[in-house]
Amino acid sequence: MILSMSGVVLLGIVVFLFFRKDGLKGTHACTCALFGFYLSSTAIAPSIKAGGASLASLIGGIRF
């Protein structure tokens, strides 16, 4: 768990710097994908999934 969390923090900082400084390139996208895989193995993953589902239902409920 500690190794996963440190990997998530490190990759999160790297992804943030990529977005702020260089724009998103191909290698940056791979780093973002790795960040997602590491994040999915942490304890916060169910909360992120629930938040995503809630956001999707909110957007799906908008009537034009």
C-alpha positions as CSV (number, residue, x, y, z in Angstrom):
1,M,0.0,0.0,0.0
2,I,2.8,2.5,0.9
3,L,4.6,1.7,-2.4
4,S,1.3,2.3,-4.3
5,M,0.6,5.6,-2.6
6,S,4.1,6.9,-3.2
7,G,3.8,5.9,-6.9
8,V,0.5,7.6,-7.1
9,V,1.9,10.8,-5.5
10,L,4.9,10.8,-7.7
11,L,3.0,10.2,-10.9
12,G,0.4,12.7,-9.9
13,I,3.0,15.4,-9.6
14,V,4.6,14.4,-12.9
15,V,1.2,14.6,-14.7
16,F,0.4,17.9,-13.1
17,L,3.8,19.3,-14.3
18,F,3.2,18.0,-17.8
19,F,-0.2,19.7,-18.0
20,R,1.1,23.0,-16.6
21,K,4.5,23.2,-18.4
22,D,4.6,21.3,-21.7
23,G,1.1,20.4,-22.8
24,L,0.2,16.7,-23.1
25,K,2.4,14.6,-25.5
26,G,2.4,10.9,-26.3
27,T,4.8,10.0,-23.5
28,H,2.8,12.2,-21.1
29,A,-0.3,10.3,-22.0
30,C,1.5,7.0,-21.1
31,T,2.4,8.5,-17.8
32,C,-1.2,9.5,-17.2
33,A,-2.3,5.9,-18.0
34,L,0.2,4.5,-15.5
35,F,-1.1,7.1,-12.9
36,G,-4.6,5.8,-13.5
37,F,-3.6,2.1,-13.1
38,Y,-1.7,2.9,-9.8
39,L,-4.6,5.0,-8.6
40,S,-7.1,2.2,-9.2
41,S,-5.2,0.0,-6.8
42,T,-5.5,2.4,-3.8
43,A,-8.2,2.7,-1.2
44,I,-9.6,5.9,-2.8
45,A,-10.6,4.0,-6.0
46,P,-14.2,3.2,-4.9
47,S,-14.8,6.9,-4.0
48,I,-13.5,8.0,-7.4
49,K,-15.8,5.4,-9.1
50,A,-18.8,6.6,-7.2
51,G,-18.0,10.2,-8.0
52,G,-17.7,9.4,-11.7
53,A,-21.0,7.5,-11.7
54,S,-22.7,10.4,-9.9
55,L,-21.3,12.9,-12.4
56,A,-22.4,10.7,-15.3
57,S,-26.0,10.4,-13.9
58,L,-26.0,14.2,-13.3
59,I,-25.0,14.9,-16.9
60,G,-27.4,12.2,-18.2
61,G,-30.3,13.9,-16.3
62,I,-29.8,17.3,-18.1
63,R,-32.7,17.9,-20.4
64,F,-32.4,20.3,-23.3
